[in-house]
Structures are given as structure tokens and as C-alpha cells.
């Protein structure tokens, strides 16, 4: 097993500034790197807007309604009256939407997020700690909801529950693909940032 070489800090021509150089850089790859200016960074952010966590939750809720409606239509067409299957699918979808909404609230507007933002402004570790805390809350809430499913849904269909859960969990890619467009693509294309 070979270990890849580690990048090393190389002194610049002036001796004051350093840059990271890869020992296996091909040609002038390491020398071609140029950091963005503040204006270029602003244009890049304008071209690639951030994805809101609430947008993901909205897509999850929409897919939860859609998968529940499809299950209801399937039961109506089959005519067997297995409404517990529809309830199972809806509850499985809720097991994904509700914990995601709780986490989104905690990360964006919860007391812990406000406190961490005020106590450690601009510190990435504080943001990561808050995110990890709310991710743990989310996982525990999902597990508690799944464990209590037989209590809430008489005649629970575990397959229906899993289908509802998985369909809604797969909404992340949909929220990413259908994200809002850039505000001004013409500025980015004129500057060569597009």
C-alpha cells in the first residue's frame, strides 16, 4: 500500500508568503492557482446561490403529500380498503419531514444557533458543533418515531412506512437540482466567471 505524498508549504519569491505545493503536480498546475478577489468571490456567490435548508424541507413536505396521495389512489383503485397502508406511507413520510423541520429550525433560528453565532462569530467549529447537535436530535427523533409507529398506526405496514420514508429522504437531490437560478448570469459571463 502506497501513501500519497503530502502537500508542503513552499516559500514564495519574497520569502514572506507561502503557498501549498503538491509534489506530484503536473506541469504548472500548482503555479496556475490564483485566489479570487473579493469582487470575483461576490460574483461567484451571485452565480451559485446557496441552497436554503427550508427549501429542502419544503420539497420533503411536497413529496410526502405526493407519495401519500399516490398510496391513497392505489388503495382506491385496488378497492381493498387497506387505509392502514396509506397511513403507514404517510407516517413514514412524516418520519422524514418532521425531524428535518426540527433540525432546520434548530440550525437556522433556534436558541442554540443564536447563542453560538453571538458567542463565536465567524468560527466554523461553533457552526459545526450546532449542526452536529441538531443532527443528533434529528436521528433520535426519527428513531423514536419509527419505534412508536405500531402504537400510532393500527395494522401498520412496515413496507409502506419504509416506502414513505425513503421517497421523502430522496428529496435532497430534487431540491439541489431545482434550486433557484442565479440573479444575474450576464455579469458572471462578462467577467469570465460563468
C-alpha positions in Angstrom: 0.0 0.0 0.0 1.5 3.3 -1.0 0.7 6.5 0.8 0.1 9.6 -1.3 2.6 12.4 -0.8 1.5 15.3 1.4 1.4 18.8 0.1 4.1 21.0 1.6 4.3 24.8 2.3 6.7 26.5 -0.1 8.1 29.9 0.5 7.2 32.5 -2.2 9.7 34.6 -4.1 9.6 37.3 -1.5 10.0 34.8 1.3 7.1 36.2 3.3 4.2 34.5 1.7 3.9 30.7 1.3 1.8 28.6 -1.0 0.8 24.9 -0.9 2.6 22.9 -3.5 1.8 19.3 -4.4 5.0 17.3 -5.0 3.2 15.4 -7.8 1.8 18.5 -9.6 1.8 18.0 -13.3 3.4 20.8 -15.3 2.4 24.1 -13.8 -0.8 23.1 -12.0 0.3 24.4 -8.6 1.6 27.7 -10.2 -1.7 28.3 -12.1 -3.8 28.6 -9.0 -4.9 32.2 -8.4 -7.1 33.1 -5.4 -10.3 35.0 -6.1 -10.5 38.7 -5.4 -13.4 39.9 -3.2 -15.3 41.1 -6.3 -14.8 37.7 -8.1 -15.9 35.9 -5.0 -19.0 38.1 -4.8 -19.8 37.3 -8.4 -19.2 33.6 -7.9 -21.6 33.6 -4.9 -24.1 35.5 -7.1 -23.8 32.9 -9.8 -24.1 30.0 -7.3 -26.7 30.9 -4.8 -26.8 29.0 -1.5 -29.5 26.3 -1.1 -31.8 27.1 1.9 -32.4 24.3 4.3 -36.1 25.4 4.4 -36.3 24.7 0.6 -35.2 21.1 1.2 -37.9 20.8 4.0 -40.5 22.2 1.6 -39.5 19.7 -1.1 -39.7 16.9 1.5 -43.2 18.1 2.5 -44.3 18.2 -1.1 -43.0 14.7 -1.7 -44.7 13.5 1.5 -48.1 14.7 0.2 -47.4 13.3 -3.2 -46.4 9.8 -2.0 -49.4 9.7 0.4 -51.7 10.7 -2.4 -50.3 8.0 -4.7 -50.8 5.5 -1.9 -54.4 6.6 -1.4 -55.2 6.4 -5.2 -53.6 2.9 -5.2 -55.9 1.8 -2.4 -59.0 3.4 -4.1 -58.1 1.6 -7.4 -57.5 -1.7 -5.7 -60.7 -1.3 -3.8 -59.5 -3.4 -0.9 -59.9 -0.7 1.8 -56.4 -1.0 3.2 -56.3 2.5 4.6 -53.7 1.4 7.1 -51.3 1.2 4.1 -51.9 4.8 3.3 -51.5 5.8 7.0 -48.2 3.8 7.0 -46.9 5.6 4.0 -47.9 9.0 5.3 -46.4 8.2 8.7 -43.1 7.1 7.1 -43.0 10.3 5.1 -43.7 12.2 8.4 -40.8 10.4 10.0 -38.5 12.2 7.5 -40.2 15.6 7.3 -40.8 16.4 10.9 -37.2 15.7 12.2 -35.8 17.6 9.2 -38.0 20.6 10.0 -36.9 20.4 13.7 -33.3 20.3 12.6 -33.8 23.2 10.1 -35.4 25.3 12.9 -32.6 24.5 15.3 -29.8 25.3 12.8 -31.3 28.5 11.4 -33.4 30.1 14.2 -33.1 28.1 17.4 -31.7 29.5 20.6 -28.6 27.4 20.4 -27.9 28.7 16.9 -28.3 32.3 18.0 -26.1 31.7 21.1 -23.3 30.0 19.1 -23.5 32.8 16.5 -23.2 35.5 19.1 -20.6 33.7 21.3 -18.3 32.7 18.4 -18.9 35.0 15.4 -17.3 33.6 12.3 -16.0 30.5 14.0 -16.7 27.4 11.8 -16.3 25.0 14.7 -19.2 26.6 16.5 -21.4 26.1 13.5 -20.3 22.6 13.1 -21.0 21.9 16.8 -24.5 23.3 16.4 -25.1 21.2 13.2 -23.9 18.1 14.9 -26.1 18.7 17.9 -29.2 19.1 15.7 -28.3 16.2 13.5 -28.2 14.0 16.7 -31.6 15.4 17.7 -32.9 14.6 14.3 -31.7 11.0 14.3 -33.1 10.4 17.8 -36.4 11.8 16.8 -36.5 9.6 13.7 -35.7 6.5 15.8 -38.4 7.4 18.4 -41.0 8.0 15.7 -40.2 4.7 14.0 -40.2 2.8 17.3 -43.6 4.2 18.2 -45.2 3.6 14.8 -47.0 0.4 15.8 -48.6 2.3 18.6 -50.0 5.1 16.4 -50.9 3.1 13.3 -53.1 0.0 13.8 -52.4 -2.6 11.1 -49.1 -0.9 10.3 -47.5 -1.9 7.0 -43.7 -1.7 7.5 -43.1 -1.8 3.8 -45.4 1.2 3.3 -43.7 3.0 6.1 -40.3 2.4 4.6 -41.5 3.5 1.1 -42.8 6.8 2.5 -39.6 7.3 4.5 -37.2 6.5 1.6 -39.1 8.6 -1.0 -39.1 11.6 1.2 -35.4 11.2 2.1 -34.5 11.1 -1.6 -35.8 14.7 -2.0 -32.4 16.2 -1.3 -31.3 15.6 -4.9 -34.5 17.2 -6.1 -34.0 20.3 -4.0 -30.5 20.5 -5.3 -31.5 20.2 -9.0 -34.4 22.6 -8.8 -32.6 25.3 -6.9 -33.1 29.0 -7.6 -31.3 30.4 -10.6 -28.6 33.0 -10.3 -29.7 36.5 -10.0 -27.5 38.0 -12.8 -25.8 35.5 -15.1 -24.8 38.2 -17.6 -22.4 39.8 -15.1 -20.8 36.5 -14.5 -20.4 35.7 -18.2 -18.9 39.2 -18.9 -16.2 38.7 -16.3 -15.4 35.2 -17.3 -16.8 33.7 -14.1 -19.5 31.7 -15.8 
